[in-house]
């Protein structure tokens, strides 16, 4: 799966929070850009899942995975860019079947 740096939002959208998207605000441009990047992440996952040259599992021991994946629930909401990066990272370490 591609590096999460391939899914960069524009500077105007990257630091926004979920409250800046539909249905909280009438922000079609930001919502569309965010959702398009999510679709890009998912399409790359589907592509890599069906590529026989890709690993079926990116194995790491549990202690290593704790360092890679931040499983804490923050007090403050994350930026939209952080959410996209987390989605890409999480899918990267899924078992591809």
Rosetta constraint file for C-alpha pairs under 8 A:
AtomPair CA 1 CA 44 HARMONIC 6.40 0.50
AtomPair CA 1 CA 45 HARMONIC 6.22 0.50
AtomPair CA 1 CA 48 HARMONIC 5.67 0.50
AtomPair CA 1 CA 92 HARMONIC 5.95 0.50
AtomPair CA 2 CA 6 HARMONIC 7.03 0.50
AtomPair CA 2 CA 44 HARMONIC 7.08 0.50
AtomPair CA 3 CA 88 HARMONIC 7.78 0.50
AtomPair CA 4 CA 8 HARMONIC 7.75 0.50
AtomPair CA 4 CA 84 HARMONIC 7.82 0.50
AtomPair CA 4 CA 85 HARMONIC 5.44 0.50
AtomPair CA 4 CA 88 HARMONIC 5.70 0.50
AtomPair CA 4 CA 89 HARMONIC 6.92 0.50
AtomPair CA 5 CA 85 HARMONIC 7.68 0.50
AtomPair CA 7 CA 37 HARMONIC 6.03 0.50
AtomPair CA 7 CA 40 HARMONIC 7.54 0.50
AtomPair CA 7 CA 41 HARMONIC 7.30 0.50
AtomPair CA 7 CA 84 HARMONIC 7.22 0.50
AtomPair CA 7 CA 85 HARMONIC 7.46 0.50
AtomPair CA 8 CA 14 HARMONIC 7.55 0.50
AtomPair CA 8 CA 37 HARMONIC 7.86 0.50
AtomPair CA 8 CA 81 HARMONIC 6.89 0.50
AtomPair CA 9 CA 13 HARMONIC 6.08 0.50
AtomPair CA 9 CA 14 HARMONIC 5.09 0.50
AtomPair CA 9 CA 33 HARMONIC 7.24 0.50
AtomPair CA 9 CA 34 HARMONIC 7.18 0.50
AtomPair CA 9 CA 37 HARMONIC 7.47 0.50
AtomPair CA 9 CA 81 HARMONIC 6.37 0.50
AtomPair CA 10 CA 14 HARMONIC 5.85 0.50
AtomPair CA 11 CA 15 HARMONIC 7.25 0.50
AtomPair CA 12 CA 16 HARMONIC 7.74 0.50
AtomPair CA 13 CA 30 HARMONIC 5.87 0.50
AtomPair CA 13 CA 33 HARMONIC 7.82 0.50
AtomPair CA 13 CA 34 HARMONIC 7.71 0.50
AtomPair CA 13 CA 80 HARMONIC 7.28 0.50
AtomPair CA 13 CA 81 HARMONIC 7.96 0.50
AtomPair CA 14 CA 79 HARMONIC 6.54 0.50
AtomPair CA 14 CA 80 HARMONIC 5.54 0.50
AtomPair CA 14 CA 81 HARMONIC 4.80 0.50
AtomPair CA 15 CA 79 HARMONIC 4.92 0.50
AtomPair CA 15 CA 80 HARMONIC 6.16 0.50
AtomPair CA 15 CA 81 HARMONIC 6.57 0.50
AtomPair CA 16 CA 20 HARMONIC 6.28 0.50
AtomPair CA 16 CA 79 HARMONIC 5.39 0.50
AtomPair CA 16 CA 80 HARMONIC 5.78 0.50
AtomPair CA 17 CA 21 HARMONIC 7.74 0.50
AtomPair CA 17 CA 77 HARMONIC 6.51 0.50
AtomPair CA 17 CA 78 HARMONIC 6.30 0.50
AtomPair CA 17 CA 79 HARMONIC 4.87 0.50
AtomPair CA 17 CA 80 HARMONIC 5.66 0.50
AtomPair CA 18 CA 77 HARMONIC 7.61 0.50
AtomPair CA 18 CA 79 HARMONIC 7.48 0.50
AtomPair CA 18 CA 80 HARMONIC 6.72 0.50
AtomPair CA 19 CA 24 HARMONIC 5.49 0.50
AtomPair CA 19 CA 25 HARMONIC 6.95 0.50
AtomPair CA 20 CA 24 HARMONIC 6.32 0.50
AtomPair CA 20 CA 25 HARMONIC 5.53 0.50
AtomPair CA 20 CA 27 HARMONIC 6.83 0.50
AtomPair CA 20 CA 30 HARMONIC 7.68 0.50
AtomPair CA 21 CA 25 HARMONIC 5.55 0.50
AtomPair CA 21 CA 26 HARMONIC 7.14 0.50
AtomPair CA 21 CA 27 HARMONIC 5.77 0.50
AtomPair CA 21 CA 28 HARMONIC 7.57 0.50
AtomPair CA 21 CA 30 HARMONIC 6.56 0.50
AtomPair CA 21 CA 31 HARMONIC 5.13 0.50
AtomPair CA 22 CA 26 HARMONIC 6.08 0.50
AtomPair CA 22 CA 27 HARMONIC 6.39 0.50
AtomPair CA 22 CA 28 HARMONIC 7.32 0.50
AtomPair CA 22 CA 31 HARMONIC 6.39 0.50
AtomPair CA 27 CA 31 HARMONIC 6.13 0.50
AtomPair CA 28 CA 32 HARMONIC 5.87 0.50
AtomPair CA 29 CA 33 HARMONIC 6.21 0.50
AtomPair CA 30 CA 34 HARMONIC 6.12 0.50
AtomPair CA 31 CA 35 HARMONIC 6.07 0.50
AtomPair CA 32 CA 36 HARMONIC 5.97 0.50
AtomPair CA 33 CA 37 HARMONIC 6.36 0.50
AtomPair CA 34 CA 38 HARMONIC 6.41 0.50
AtomPair CA 34 CA 80 HARMONIC 7.15 0.50
AtomPair CA 35 CA 39 HARMONIC 6.20 0.50
AtomPair CA 36 CA 40 HARMONIC 6.17 0.50
AtomPair CA 37 CA 41 HARMONIC 6.25 0.50
AtomPair CA 37 CA 84 HARMONIC 7.21 0.50
AtomPair CA 38 CA 42 HARMONIC 6.28 0.50
AtomPair CA 38 CA 84 HARMONIC 6.38 0.50
AtomPair CA 38 CA 87 HARMONIC 7.86 0.50
AtomPair CA 39 CA 43 HARMONIC 5.98 0.50
AtomPair CA 40 CA 44 HARMONIC 6.15 0.50
AtomPair CA 41 CA 45 HARMONIC 6.31 0.50
AtomPair CA 41 CA 84 HARMONIC 7.81 0.50
AtomPair CA 41 CA 87 HARMONIC 7.45 0.50
AtomPair CA 41 CA 88 HARMONIC 5.90 0.50
AtomPair CA 42 CA 46 HARMONIC 6.25 0.50
AtomPair CA 43 CA 47 HARMONIC 6.11 0.50
AtomPair CA 44 CA 48 HARMONIC 6.07 0.50
AtomPair CA 45 CA 49 HARMONIC 5.95 0.50
AtomPair CA 45 CA 91 HARMONIC 6.71 0.50
AtomPair CA 45 CA 92 HARMONIC 7.47 0.50
AtomPair CA 46 CA 50 HARMONIC 6.37 0.50
AtomPair CA 47 CA 51 HARMONIC 6.30 0.50
AtomPair CA 48 CA 54 HARMONIC 6.29 0.50
AtomPair CA 49 CA 54 HARMONIC 7.31 0.50
AtomPair CA 49 CA 56 HARMONIC 7.69 0.50
AtomPair CA 49 CA 96 HARMONIC 5.21 0.50
AtomPair CA 49 CA 97 HARMONIC 6.72 0.50
AtomPair CA 55 CA 96 HARMONIC 7.86 0.50
AtomPair CA 56 CA 95 HARMONIC 5.94 0.50
AtomPair CA 56 CA 96 HARMONIC 4.98 0.50
AtomPair CA 56 CA 97 HARMONIC 6.99 0.50
AtomPair CA 57 CA 93 HARMONIC 6.83 0.50
AtomPair CA 57 CA 94 HARMONIC 6.81 0.50
AtomPair CA 57 CA 95 HARMONIC 5.04 0.50
AtomPair CA 57 CA 96 HARMONIC 6.46 0.50
AtomPair CA 58 CA 92 HARMONIC 7.41 0.50
AtomPair CA 58 CA 93 HARMONIC 5.54 0.50
AtomPair CA 58 CA 94 HARMONIC 7.60 0.50
AtomPair CA 58 CA 95 HARMONIC 7.65 0.50
AtomPair CA 59 CA 93 HARMONIC 7.50 0.50
AtomPair CA 60 CA 64 HARMONIC 5.89 0.50
AtomPair CA 60 CA 65 HARMONIC 6.02 0.50
AtomPair CA 61 CA 65 HARMONIC 6.26 0.50
AtomPair CA 62 CA 66 HARMONIC 6.25 0.50
AtomPair CA 63 CA 67 HARMONIC 6.76 0.50
AtomPair CA 64 CA 68 HARMONIC 6.43 0.50
AtomPair CA 65 CA 69 HARMONIC 5.85 0.50
AtomPair CA 66 CA 70 HARMONIC 6.62 0.50
AtomPair CA 66 CA 71 HARMONIC 7.45 0.50
AtomPair CA 69 CA 86 HARMONIC 7.92 0.50
AtomPair CA 69 CA 89 HARMONIC 7.60 0.50
AtomPair CA 69 CA 90 HARMONIC 7.39 0.50
AtomPair CA 74 CA 78 HARMONIC 7.70 0.50
AtomPair CA 78 CA 82 HARMONIC 6.09 0.50
AtomPair CA 78 CA 83 HARMONIC 6.67 0.50
AtomPair CA 79 CA 83 HARMONIC 6.49 0.50
AtomPair CA 80 CA 84 HARMONIC 6.39 0.50
AtomPair CA 81 CA 85 HARMONIC 6.17 0.50
AtomPair CA 82 CA 86 HARMONIC 6.02 0.50
AtomPair CA 83 CA 87 HARMONIC 6.16 0.50
AtomPair CA 84 CA 88 HARMONIC 6.27 0.50
AtomPair CA 85 CA 89 HARMONIC 6.15 0.50
AtomPair CA 86 CA 90 HARMONIC 5.97 0.50
AtomPair CA 87 CA 91 HARMONIC 6.16 0.50
AtomPair CA 88 CA 92 HARMONIC 6.12 0.50
AtomPair CA 89 CA 93 HARMONIC 6.71 0.50
AtomPair CA 90 CA 94 HARMONIC 6.61 0.50
